[in-house]
C-alpha cells in the first residue's frame, strides 16, 4: 500500500502532466484548456483520450492552414514526455496522418498549376472563384461548414449556352461570369456568333458548372421569376412566355445551404415515412396547407411519420415557420404548366442538403386530407415495389399506346395506371423524379406544337393530366412496380362513403361539400355552380369558388355525407387552430396566384 506522501507526490506529478497537456503550444500560442473525462468525480487521470485527440487534430488543422503543419509532430514530442496514454496516442496519430499529408502537400504544390498558352495560371484541382464584390454571387460566410465544404469541393465555373434551335441544337453562344456585370447578363441587343439577335432567336439553353442561374423578365432591372440549375436541369427549351430577357449567374446554389425554416433536416430521429405534397403560396393553397397539416396531426400520422409542403417560390413565405416547408425555386416551364412543380420540387428537395431521410416517401396532393394513419401501407414498401391508388384511366388501352410512342426504356413492360397517394421507397424516388419531370415535359411540349397528338389522347386528359401520365411512364422506365390498392382515398364526387368504411379509407380528395336538402340554413351558402351534383344536396362550398378561403359553412348538420363533413370540419377547425391566414405580398389577391 502506498504511503500518504507517495500518494501526494503522484497527484502532484499527474497535475504537472495535465498542465503540460493543457498548455503545450506551437508558435507560443496555447490552445484552449481541455476537460478531463471524469473531473466531476474527482478522477485525477489524464484527459479523455478521445477528447484530447479531437482537440489536437483541430489545432493541427488550424496550424496547417497557417503553414505550420511541418512542426506539428515535432511539437507533440515535447507535449507530455512524462507519459500520458492520450499523448502517446496523439503522437502516433500525428505520424500516421501528417507525414503523408506533408508529402502530398509538397507534391501537389508543384502539380496543381496549369500554364496556358496565353499566359497566366489556374488551379487544376480547385477552380478559382472570380474576384468580385460580395453581392450575392459569392458564398456566404455564414453557411454551415458541412454544406459549404461539400459545395466547394465540387465547384466548377458556371456558364450558360444559348442555342438557335430546340433541344440544344443549332448555333451556340456561351457566356460565363466574365461576360456579366456582377453576374447579370442582359440579352437585349446581344447577338449569336452568326449575327442573329439573341433574344429573338433563342430556342433552348443549357447551364453548366456549379451554382444556379436566375431568369429575369426585363433587361436592366431585377425581375426574378425562375431558375435553372446545372446539376439537375441540363438542356431546357426556351418559350417566349413568360419572356426572359436577363439572366444572373450565381456560382453558389441555394440548395447547398440548409433552409432556415425547414425543421426536418435538424431532426435527430428518422421517421418511418415522410408525407409530402407540392404547391405554391397563394390564397388557393393557403387554406389547403392549413387543413392538410391539420389532418396529418389528428390522424395519428405524426406518431411515425413526417409532413412537408414543397412550395414553389423564390423564398420562404410567411407560413413556412408554421407549416414544415421546403421551398423550391421555379422551373421556367412551370408558369405554362403548374403541375410540373410536383416532379421539379421533389428533384430540388433531393438535390438539397435538406434531402429526405425516411426510407418511405408518401406523395399526396394538397387536397388529399388524411383521415387515418397510413403506417400499415408504408410498412409494405420495398425497393422496386411501391403501392398506390388506381388512376381514373386504369384499364385504358390508350395508356399502353401512348407509352409505346414516348418510351425510352422498358418499352415492352406494362404500365401501372396509378394515382396519388404514391407510396415509394426513397431510393426509387431519387431515380423516378427526374424521369417524371422528363416525361411530363415531353408530353406537354408536344401538345403545344402537335394538335393532332393532343386530340388523339384527349381521352387521357393529356393536356392537364400530363404529370400523372409522366409519373406512370417514369416508374415503368425505372422498373418500379406497384401494387394497386382500392379505397386508399375517397373523392368528394364519389358516392357517400358508408359508415363501416370510414376507418378503412386513409384520406379524402376534397373539392365540394353539400348540406342535406331539408336543412333550411343551407340556402345562405347555396352555390349555382355544380348543378350536376344536385342529387347530393345543396352545394355550400367548392374549392373552385374564389370565396373558398373566406367562407366556411358552419355548423355541420346531421345527415351530412362523410366527404362533406370531413371537408368542412377540417376547414373550420384548422382555421380555429392555426388562425386566419393574413393577406401577404406573397399571396396576391388573385385567388390562384
TORTIRO-50027 format. One record per residue (C-alpha): x, y, z. Coordinates in steps of 0.001 Angstrom, whole numbers, plus 500000, padded with zeros to 6 digits. Example, Ala and Ser with C-alpha at 12.3 -4.5 7.8 and 13.67 -1.06 7.14 Angstrom:
BEGIN
+--------+--------+--------+
!      x !      y !      z !
+--------+--------+--------+
! 512300 ! 495500 ! 507800 !
! 513670 ! 498940 ! 507140 !
+--------+--------+--------+
This chain:
BEGIN
+--------+--------+--------+
!      x !      y !      z !
+--------+--------+--------+
! 500000 ! 500000 ! 500000 !
! 501361 ! 503443 ! 499076 !
! 502183 ! 505866 ! 501873 !
! 500328 ! 509250 ! 502102 !
! 503478 ! 511094 ! 500997 !
! 503860 ! 508959 ! 497879 !
! 500161 ! 509455 ! 497067 !
! 500518 ! 513243 ! 497306 !
! 503642 ! 513148 ! 495126 !
! 501834 ! 511059 ! 492474 !
! 498925 ! 513546 ! 492477 !
! 501377 ! 516439 ! 492003 !
! 503048 ! 514578 ! 489107 !
! 499708 ! 513943 ! 487403 !
! 498780 ! 517614 ! 487886 !
! 502008 ! 518652 ! 486133 !
! 501232 ! 516251 ! 483281 !
! 497780 ! 517763 ! 482852 !
! 499189 ! 521295 ! 482938 !
! 501696 ! 520395 ! 480224 !
! 498941 ! 518857 ! 478090 !
! 496683 ! 521863 ! 478545 !
! 499301 ! 524449 ! 477723 !
! 501522 ! 522900 ! 475044 !
! 501993 ! 525329 ! 472190 !
! 503193 ! 525721 ! 468676 !
! 504485 ! 529183 ! 467819 !
! 503869 ! 530059 ! 471515 !
! 500093 ! 530031 ! 471075 !
! 498348 ! 527965 ! 473786 !
! 495200 ! 526072 ! 472894 !
! 492033 ! 526074 ! 474963 !
! 492081 ! 524203 ! 478291 !
! 490723 ! 520692 ! 477874 !
! 488353 ! 518993 ! 480313 !
! 489140 ! 515659 ! 481929 !
! 486814 ! 512750 ! 481319 !
! 485789 ! 512233 ! 484942 !
! 486715 ! 515527 ! 486508 !
! 483370 ! 515866 ! 488276 !
! 484039 ! 512609 ! 490095 !
! 487486 ! 513697 ! 491220 !
! 489409 ! 511391 ! 488916 !
! 492983 ! 512630 ! 488615 !
! 493684 ! 510607 ! 485460 !
! 494879 ! 512432 ! 482342 !
! 492395 ! 513951 ! 479919 !
! 489958 ! 511921 ! 477877 !
! 491894 ! 510287 ! 475068 !
! 489143 ! 510874 ! 472569 !
! 488555 ! 514498 ! 473545 !
! 492255 ! 515339 ! 473535 !
! 492866 ! 513704 ! 470181 !
! 489949 ! 515541 ! 468625 !
! 491105 ! 518879 ! 470046 !
! 494674 ! 518222 ! 468960 !
! 493603 ! 517353 ! 465398 !
! 491529 ! 520535 ! 465203 !
! 494502 ! 522599 ! 466369 !
! 496820 ! 520974 ! 463831 !
! 494302 ! 521645 ! 461083 !
! 494294 ! 525312 ! 462019 !
! 498096 ! 525393 ! 462071 !
! 498284 ! 523585 ! 458748 !
! 496188 ! 526341 ! 457189 !
! 498716 ! 528836 ! 458575 !
! 501554 ! 526794 ! 457118 !
! 502620 ! 525286 ! 460415 !
! 501928 ! 521623 ! 459838 !
! 505612 ! 520779 ! 459402 !
! 506237 ! 521318 ! 463112 !
! 503058 ! 519588 ! 464266 !
! 504581 ! 516221 ! 465045 !
! 507785 ! 517715 ! 466396 !
! 505911 ! 519926 ! 468839 !
! 503973 ! 516958 ! 470140 !
! 507239 ! 515241 ! 471131 !
! 507643 ! 517727 ! 473962 !
! 503970 ! 517688 ! 474809 !
! 503759 ! 515103 ! 477565 !
! 507106 ! 513462 ! 477948 !
! 506101 ! 512179 ! 481365 !
! 503861 ! 509553 ! 479766 !
! 500127 ! 510212 ! 479302 !
! 498451 ! 507479 ! 477264 !
! 496463 ! 510129 ! 475410 !
! 499617 ! 511951 ! 474410 !
! 501204 ! 508749 ! 473138 !
! 498070 ! 508206 ! 471058 !
! 498356 ! 511736 ! 469706 !
! 501973 ! 511230 ! 468701 !
! 501163 ! 508004 ! 466826 !
! 498160 ! 509550 ! 465136 !
! 500187 ! 512578 ! 464127 !
! 502839 ! 510441 ! 462474 !
! 500209 ! 508474 ! 460541 !
! 498229 ! 511500 ! 459387 !
! 500521 ! 514458 ! 458978 !
! 503570 ! 512894 ! 457369 !
! 501534 ! 511617 ! 454353 !
! 499732 ! 514948 ! 454225 !
! 503003 ! 516832 ! 454207 !
! 504297 ! 514679 ! 451356 !
! 501048 ! 515171 ! 449445 !
! 501137 ! 518925 ! 450073 !
! 504669 ! 519291 ! 448743 !
! 503926 ! 517248 ! 445629 !
! 500591 ! 518927 ! 444886 !
! 502077 ! 522409 ! 445193 !
! 504105 ! 521767 ! 442075 !
! 501460 ! 519858 ! 440110 !
! 498356 ! 521956 ! 440753 !
! 499420 ! 524759 ! 438419 !
! 498445 ! 524557 ! 434757 !
! 500119 ! 527006 ! 432376 !
! 498103 ! 528362 ! 429471 !
! 499477 ! 529317 ! 426101 !
! 498075 ! 532794 ! 426540 !
! 499872 ! 533306 ! 429827 !
! 498693 ! 533044 ! 433431 !
! 497890 ! 530018 ! 435520 !
! 494839 ! 528422 ! 437073 !
! 494435 ! 525889 ! 439815 !
! 493954 ! 522400 ! 438418 !
! 492168 ! 520826 ! 441358 !
! 490384 ! 523847 ! 442835 !
! 488733 ! 526265 ! 440394 !
! 489093 ! 529857 ! 441397 !
! 486110 ! 531996 ! 442342 !
! 486033 ! 535244 ! 440319 !
! 487436 ! 538206 ! 442205 !
! 484162 ! 540058 ! 442653 !
! 482488 ! 542050 ! 445419 !
! 480194 ! 540101 ! 447742 !
! 476890 ! 540956 ! 446071 !
! 475176 ! 537597 ! 446452 !
! 477331 ! 535838 ! 443860 !
! 479876 ! 534606 ! 446357 !
! 479315 ! 532046 ! 449076 !
! 478044 ! 533464 ! 452333 !
! 480493 ! 533189 ! 455200 !
! 477643 ! 532241 ! 457489 !
! 476951 ! 528917 ! 455733 !
! 477396 ! 525760 ! 457763 !
! 480791 ! 524107 ! 457495 !
! 479373 ! 520867 ! 456157 !
! 477333 ! 522433 ! 453384 !
! 479909 ! 524978 ! 452312 !
! 482770 ! 522483 ! 452254 !
! 480788 ! 519972 ! 450220 !
! 479723 ! 522593 ! 447691 !
! 483233 ! 523996 ! 447343 !
! 484649 ! 520517 ! 446851 !
! 482583 ! 520073 ! 443703 !
! 482662 ! 523659 ! 442441 !
! 483306 ! 524313 ! 438771 !
! 482805 ! 527578 ! 436853 !
! 479188 ! 528234 ! 435927 !
! 478211 ! 529016 ! 432344 !
! 475128 ! 529198 ! 430141 !
! 474930 ! 528235 ! 426478 !
! 472195 ! 529646 ! 424202 !
! 471013 ! 527779 ! 421073 !
! 469097 ! 528861 ! 417988 !
! 467146 ! 525582 ! 417819 !
! 465185 ! 523476 ! 420288 !
! 466819 ! 520612 ! 422183 !
! 470162 ! 522451 ! 422269 !
! 470829 ! 522301 ! 418553 !
! 471901 ! 524923 ! 416009 !
! 474200 ! 527894 ! 416530 !
! 475530 ! 528149 ! 420085 !
! 476660 ! 531094 ! 422198 !
! 478187 ! 530541 ! 425660 !
! 478592 ! 533073 ! 428462 !
! 480460 ! 532870 ! 431765 !
! 480612 ! 535237 ! 434734 !
! 483420 ! 537071 ! 432940 !
! 480820 ! 538185 ! 430376 !
! 478477 ! 539612 ! 433020 !
! 478183 ! 542695 ! 435187 !
! 478191 ! 541346 ! 438738 !
! 476588 ! 538181 ! 437430 !
! 473907 ! 539940 ! 435357 !
! 473669 ! 539412 ! 431608 !
! 471074 ! 541361 ! 429605 !
! 470014 ! 539600 ! 426427 !
! 468721 ! 542795 ! 424828 !
! 470897 ! 543789 ! 421882 !
! 473098 ! 540689 ! 422108 !
! 473885 ! 538536 ! 419053 !
! 474635 ! 534922 ! 418232 !
! 478020 ! 534360 ! 416506 !
! 476226 ! 534349 ! 413128 !
! 474743 ! 537795 ! 413769 !
! 471212 ! 536643 ! 414677 !
! 469541 ! 538538 ! 417510 !
! 469937 ! 536513 ! 420698 !
! 466627 ! 537362 ! 422357 !
! 464513 ! 536922 ! 419225 !
! 466087 ! 533640 ! 418093 !
! 466710 ! 531811 ! 421352 !
! 465037 ! 528369 ! 421304 !
! 466869 ! 526453 ! 424055 !
! 469627 ! 526812 ! 426603 !
! 471858 ! 524666 ! 428764 !
! 473538 ! 525581 ! 432069 !
! 476869 ! 524019 ! 433022 !
! 479161 ! 524028 ! 436050 !
! 478074 ! 524560 ! 439634 !
! 475607 ! 527028 ! 441084 !
! 472330 ! 528380 ! 439758 !
! 471080 ! 530741 ! 437075 !
! 468254 ! 533164 ! 437768 !
! 465973 ! 534237 ! 434943 !
! 464513 ! 537749 ! 434925 !
! 461686 ! 539232 ! 432887 !
! 463272 ! 542577 ! 431992 !
! 466596 ! 543913 ! 430789 !
! 468309 ! 546427 ! 433018 !
! 466482 ! 545523 ! 436218 !
! 465945 ! 542694 ! 438690 !
! 462668 ! 540961 ! 437899 !
! 463296 ! 537387 ! 439025 !
! 460783 ! 534700 ! 438178 !
! 462511 ! 531290 ! 437662 !
! 465829 ! 529432 ! 437909 !
! 467998 ! 526895 ! 436109 !
! 470347 ! 524509 ! 437926 !
! 473264 ! 522912 ! 436037 !
! 473200 ! 519728 ! 438104 !
! 469533 ! 518969 ! 437514 !
! 468222 ! 520899 ! 434514 !
! 470503 ! 520236 ! 431546 !
! 469139 ! 521212 ! 428139 !
! 465887 ! 523177 ! 428526 !
! 463712 ! 524512 ! 425737 !
! 463008 ! 528250 ! 425764 !
! 459462 ! 529607 ! 425435 !
! 458554 ! 533216 ! 424712 !
! 456027 ! 533335 ! 427556 !
! 456965 ! 534257 ! 430139 !
! 459706 ! 536098 ! 428247 !
! 463133 ! 536032 ! 429874 !
! 465371 ! 538960 ! 428897 !
! 468011 ! 538868 ! 431640 !
! 469897 ! 536072 ! 433387 !
! 472021 ! 536133 ! 436512 !
! 474837 ! 533612 ! 437009 !
! 475433 ! 532631 ! 440648 !
! 478365 ! 530298 ! 441467 !
! 476704 ! 529033 ! 444659 !
! 473329 ! 527290 ! 444621 !
! 470863 ! 527993 ! 447403 !
! 470391 ! 524211 ! 447634 !
! 473835 ! 523886 ! 449215 !
! 472682 ! 525516 ! 452475 !
! 470019 ! 524336 ! 454945 !
! 466764 ! 526258 ! 454729 !
! 466257 ! 528216 ! 457959 !
! 462546 ! 527430 ! 458370 !
! 462706 ! 523759 ! 457363 !
! 462805 ! 521705 ! 460593 !
! 463261 ! 518149 ! 459377 !
! 466922 ! 518416 ! 458410 !
! 467641 ! 519195 ! 462061 !
! 465731 ! 516194 ! 463412 !
! 467917 ! 513689 ! 465222 !
! 465472 ! 510821 ! 464649 !
! 464326 ! 509350 ! 461342 !
! 460624 ! 508721 ! 460805 !
! 459214 ! 505570 ! 459228 !
! 457675 ! 507525 ! 456359 !
! 457510 ! 511077 ! 455068 !
! 454332 ! 512587 ! 453608 !
! 454968 ! 515297 ! 451035 !
! 452952 ! 517425 ! 448636 !
! 453743 ! 520374 ! 446401 !
! 452038 ! 523683 ! 445810 !
! 452531 ! 527429 ! 445682 !
! 451977 ! 530294 ! 448086 !
! 448535 ! 531525 ! 447095 !
! 445121 ! 532066 ! 448591 !
! 444061 ! 528836 ! 446901 !
! 446913 ! 526889 ! 448525 !
! 446974 ! 528688 ! 451878 !
! 443874 ! 527151 ! 453419 !
! 444813 ! 523794 ! 451893 !
! 448147 ! 523915 ! 453741 !
! 446275 ! 524542 ! 456994 !
! 443707 ! 521792 ! 456530 !
! 446208 ! 519287 ! 455110 !
! 448549 ! 519699 ! 458084 !
! 445620 ! 519576 ! 460498 !
! 444583 ! 516228 ! 459005 !
! 448132 ! 514913 ! 459393 !
! 448161 ! 515839 ! 463078 !
! 444792 ! 514386 ! 464068 !
! 445023 ! 511149 ! 462027 !
! 447859 ! 509657 ! 464120 !
! 450349 ! 510017 ! 461266 !
! 452529 ! 512291 ! 463377 !
! 453434 ! 509281 ! 465567 !
! 455662 ! 507616 ! 463000 !
! 455611 ! 509971 ! 460010 !
! 456648 ! 513450 ! 458957 !
! 454982 ! 516029 ! 456731 !
! 456422 ! 518525 ! 454238 !
! 454973 ! 521169 ! 451973 !
! 457266 ! 521594 ! 448951 !
! 456456 ! 525142 ! 447919 !
! 457377 ! 526554 ! 444522 !
! 458717 ! 530027 ! 445256 !
! 461879 ! 532088 ! 445228 !
! 461878 ! 532398 ! 449019 !
! 460024 ! 531105 ! 452092 !
! 456576 ! 532602 ! 452628 !
! 455043 ! 533760 ! 455903 !
! 453511 ! 530324 ! 456537 !
! 456851 ! 528467 ! 456358 !
! 457541 ! 528905 ! 460069 !
! 454158 ! 527378 ! 460961 !
! 453961 ! 524503 ! 458466 !
! 457111 ! 522467 ! 457637 !
! 458062 ! 523896 ! 454247 !
! 460845 ! 523313 ! 451751 !
! 460829 ! 525995 ! 449055 !
! 461856 ! 525061 ! 445528 !
! 462692 ! 527752 ! 443002 !
! 460515 ! 527699 ! 439919 !
! 461340 ! 525840 ! 436698 !
! 460859 ! 528117 ! 433639 !
! 458155 ! 525883 ! 432146 !
! 456051 ! 525726 ! 435309 !
! 454292 ! 529003 ! 434516 !
! 452932 ! 527325 ! 431414 !
! 452015 ! 524145 ! 433307 !
! 451773 ! 524375 ! 437096 !
! 451666 ! 520607 ! 437881 !
! 455267 ! 520346 ! 436648 !
! 456103 ! 521690 ! 440100 !
! 455331 ! 518288 ! 441602 !
! 458268 ! 516493 ! 439986 !
! 460505 ! 519563 ! 439871 !
! 460097 ! 520330 ! 443576 !
! 460937 ! 516752 ! 444541 !
! 464104 ! 516869 ! 442413 !
! 465288 ! 520022 ! 444191 !
! 464381 ! 518601 ! 447598 !
! 466563 ! 515571 ! 446868 !
! 469397 ! 517701 ! 445472 !
! 469475 ! 519901 ! 448582 !
! 471216 ! 519407 ! 451910 !
! 467680 ! 519075 ! 453347 !
! 467032 ! 515870 ! 451393 !
! 464648 ! 513332 ! 452972 !
! 465949 ! 510724 ! 455400 !
! 462909 ! 508458 ! 455801 !
! 463026 ! 505260 ! 453751 !
! 459410 ! 505577 ! 452579 !
! 458008 ! 508647 ! 450827 !
! 454250 ! 509145 ! 450551 !
! 453321 ! 511560 ! 447759 !
! 449921 ! 513188 ! 448033 !
! 448195 ! 516278 ! 446631 !
! 447314 ! 519362 ! 448710 !
! 443624 ! 518412 ! 448500 !
! 444288 ! 514921 ! 449912 !
! 443307 ! 515336 ! 453559 !
! 444348 ! 512459 ! 455825 !
! 441723 ! 510785 ! 457994 !
! 443563 ! 507662 ! 459202 !
! 447156 ! 506520 ! 459669 !
! 448968 ! 505232 ! 456575 !
! 451648 ! 503440 ! 458620 !
! 450302 ! 499993 ! 457728 !
! 450660 ! 500696 ! 453993 !
! 454079 ! 502343 ! 454362 !
! 455419 ! 499171 ! 456010 !
! 454775 ! 497218 ! 452807 !
! 457041 ! 499371 ! 450626 !
! 460278 ! 497792 ! 449401 !
! 462989 ! 498752 ! 446955 !
! 461477 ! 498400 ! 443487 !
! 457966 ! 497796 ! 444870 !
! 455546 ! 500593 ! 445725 !
! 451838 ! 500943 ! 446397 !
! 449284 ! 503420 ! 445098 !
! 445654 ! 504145 ! 444346 !
! 444285 ! 503175 ! 440931 !
! 444089 ! 506055 ! 438440 !
! 440730 ! 507009 ! 436934 !
! 442013 ! 505881 ! 433488 !
! 443038 ! 502423 ! 434725 !
! 442353 ! 499836 ! 432011 !
! 442543 ! 502320 ! 429122 !
! 444213 ! 500932 ! 426008 !
! 445347 ! 504463 ! 425145 !
! 447817 ! 504393 ! 428039 !
! 449675 ! 501431 ! 426516 !
! 449625 ! 503016 ! 423043 !
! 450979 ! 506316 ! 424329 !
! 453764 ! 504534 ! 426217 !
! 454917 ! 502870 ! 423008 !
! 455266 ! 506301 ! 421388 !
! 457200 ! 508110 ! 424133 !
! 459088 ! 505317 ! 425933 !
! 462866 ! 505453 ! 426359 !
! 463410 ! 502248 ! 428355 !
! 461430 ! 499046 ! 429058 !
! 459041 ! 499740 ! 426202 !
! 457505 ! 496278 ! 426432 !
! 456818 ! 496490 ! 430161 !
! 453238 ! 497016 ! 431364 !
! 452386 ! 500478 ! 432658 !
! 450823 ! 500694 ! 436106 !
! 447938 ! 503193 ! 435947 !
! 448384 ! 504638 ! 439435 !
! 447385 ! 507888 ! 441111 !
! 448048 ! 509589 ! 444451 !
! 448744 ! 508617 ! 447071 !
! 452014 ! 507078 ! 445888 !
! 453954 ! 505009 ! 448450 !
! 457513 ! 504590 ! 447187 !
! 460971 ! 503832 ! 448549 !
! 463189 ! 506887 ! 448977 !
! 465917 ! 505468 ! 446708 !
! 463407 ! 504611 ! 443980 !
! 462016 ! 508141 ! 444052 !
! 465539 ! 509523 ! 443552 !
! 465577 ! 507721 ! 440195 !
! 461921 ! 508285 ! 439298 !
! 461683 ! 512045 ! 439986 !
! 463967 ! 513251 ! 437131 !
! 462258 ! 510812 ! 434749 !
! 458872 ! 512041 ! 435960 !
! 459762 ! 515585 ! 435002 !
! 461314 ! 514466 ! 431704 !
! 458196 ! 512586 ! 430562 !
! 455894 ! 515356 ! 431791 !
! 457806 ! 517936 ! 429763 !
! 457933 ! 515620 ! 426770 !
! 454138 ! 515222 ! 426769 !
! 453321 ! 518864 ! 427465 !
! 455740 ! 520338 ! 424964 !
! 454439 ! 518056 ! 422238 !
! 450819 ! 519000 ! 422942 !
! 451801 ! 522654 ! 422450 !
! 453011 ! 522090 ! 418889 !
! 451113 ! 518976 ! 417772 !
! 447346 ! 519444 ! 417979 !
! 446631 ! 516093 ! 416320 !
! 448641 ! 514338 ! 419040 !
! 446840 ! 516298 ! 421735 !
! 443444 ! 515442 ! 420287 !
! 444314 ! 511752 ! 419872 !
! 444995 ! 511329 ! 423591 !
! 442406 ! 513731 ! 424950 !
! 440684 ! 510715 ! 426489 !
! 443594 ! 510543 ! 428951 !
! 443319 ! 514294 ! 429630 !
! 446864 ! 514561 ! 428333 !
! 446725 ! 518350 ! 428461 !
! 446107 ! 518781 ! 432198 !
! 446956 ! 515234 ! 433315 !
! 450430 ! 515060 ! 431767 !
! 452089 ! 514852 ! 435172 !
! 450013 ! 511784 ! 436126 !
! 450939 ! 510066 ! 432875 !
! 454527 ! 511215 ! 433322 !
! 454627 ! 509527 ! 436737 !
! 453298 ! 506236 ! 435320 !
! 455847 ! 506297 ! 432492 !
! 458750 ! 507256 ! 434783 !
! 458035 ! 504348 ! 437130 !
! 457860 ! 501918 ! 434212 !
! 461105 ! 503328 ! 432784 !
! 462816 ! 502897 ! 436188 !
! 461485 ! 499371 ! 436686 !
! 459486 ! 500241 ! 439829 !
! 456437 ! 498000 ! 440187 !
! 453245 ! 498890 ! 442030 !
! 450536 ! 497151 ! 443947 !
! 447321 ! 498970 ! 443116 !
! 445138 ! 499452 ! 446196 !
! 441389 ! 500070 ! 446415 !
! 439829 ! 502783 ! 448569 !
! 443008 ! 504450 ! 449832 !
! 441168 ! 507706 ! 449282 !
! 437595 ! 508658 ! 448534 !
! 436770 ! 511584 ! 446241 !
! 434241 ! 514290 ! 447003 !
! 432214 ! 513330 ! 443901 !
! 432222 ! 509616 ! 444716 !
! 429125 ! 508130 ! 446304 !
! 428825 ! 508993 ! 450007 !
! 431115 ! 506690 ! 451981 !
! 429295 ! 504078 ! 454093 !
! 429867 ! 504334 ! 457840 !
! 431564 ! 500933 ! 458031 !
! 434353 ! 502070 ! 455645 !
! 435273 ! 505289 ! 457433 !
! 438123 ! 503615 ! 459347 !
! 439424 ! 501884 ! 456229 !
! 439817 ! 504901 ! 453954 !
! 443062 ! 506824 ! 454602 !
! 442131 ! 510212 ! 453143 !
! 439592 ! 512201 ! 451198 !
! 440097 ! 514035 ! 447943 !
! 438222 ! 517213 ! 448755 !
! 436594 ! 519530 ! 446250 !
! 432967 ! 520242 ! 447108 !
! 430686 ! 519986 ! 450135 !
! 426904 ! 519594 ! 450394 !
! 424343 ! 520032 ! 453140 !
! 421113 ! 517990 ! 453212 !
! 418304 ! 519430 ! 451105 !
! 415983 ! 519615 ! 454097 !
! 418416 ! 521820 ! 456058 !
! 416971 ! 525320 ! 455621 !
! 420087 ! 527347 ! 456700 !
! 421957 ! 525821 ! 453749 !
! 420309 ! 528338 ! 451445 !
! 422557 ! 531164 ! 452668 !
! 425563 ! 529332 ! 451213 !
! 423967 ! 527778 ! 448119 !
! 426184 ! 527689 ! 445018 !
! 424881 ! 527977 ! 441484 !
! 427945 ! 526046 ! 440246 !
! 427889 ! 522250 ! 440380 !
! 424360 ! 521541 ! 439265 !
! 425417 ! 518105 ! 438035 !
! 425659 ! 517025 ! 441670 !
! 422333 ! 518417 ! 442874 !
! 421319 ! 514905 ! 443883 !
! 423915 ! 515128 ! 446690 !
! 422145 ! 518053 ! 448344 !
! 422703 ! 521807 ! 448475 !
! 426265 ! 522673 ! 447440 !
! 427546 ! 525090 ! 450080 !
! 431311 ! 525111 ! 449400 !
! 433678 ! 524478 ! 446463 !
! 437427 ! 524930 ! 446129 !
! 436663 ! 526304 ! 442682 !
! 434957 ! 529325 ! 444241 !
! 437072 ! 532438 ! 444905 !
! 435488 ! 532714 ! 448369 !
! 436659 ! 529212 ! 449351 !
! 439341 ! 530607 ! 451659 !
! 436976 ! 533085 ! 453287 !
! 433571 ! 531454 ! 453836 !
! 433280 ! 528188 ! 455766 !
! 429707 ! 526973 ! 456313 !
! 429214 ! 526078 ! 459972 !
! 427853 ! 524268 ! 461965 !
! 427524 ! 520955 ! 460168 !
! 424028 ! 519482 ! 460364 !
! 423091 ! 515861 ! 460951 !
! 422816 ! 513825 ! 457773 !
! 425796 ! 515453 ! 456032 !
! 427744 ! 512888 ! 453983 !
! 431218 ! 511775 ! 455074 !
! 433256 ! 513612 ! 452408 !
! 431408 ! 516890 ! 453001 !
! 431664 ! 516545 ! 456779 !
! 435455 ! 515968 ! 456736 !
! 435963 ! 518833 ! 454278 !
! 434038 ! 521415 ! 456292 !
! 435275 ! 520146 ! 459650 !
! 438942 ! 520381 ! 458601 !
! 438430 ! 523826 ! 457107 !
! 436799 ! 525211 ! 460219 !
! 438928 ! 523514 ! 462876 !
! 442249 ! 524127 ! 461129 !
! 441426 ! 527843 ! 460931 !
! 440451 ! 527688 ! 464597 !
! 443768 ! 526012 ! 465467 !
! 446183 ! 527970 ! 463262 !
! 444367 ! 531300 ! 462878 !
! 443235 ! 533400 ! 459959 !
! 445716 ! 533447 ! 457092 !
! 446770 ! 537093 ! 456715 !
! 446987 ! 538994 ! 453461 !
! 450517 ! 538940 ! 452096 !
! 452558 ! 540168 ! 449170 !
! 453475 ! 536512 ! 448722 !
! 449779 ! 535695 ! 448257 !
! 448341 ! 538226 ! 445816 !
! 444632 ! 538951 ! 445873 !
! 444176 ! 536802 ! 442791 !
! 442844 ! 533524 ! 444191 !
! 445117 ! 531190 ! 442244 !
! 448312 ! 533275 ! 442024 !
+--------+--------+--------+
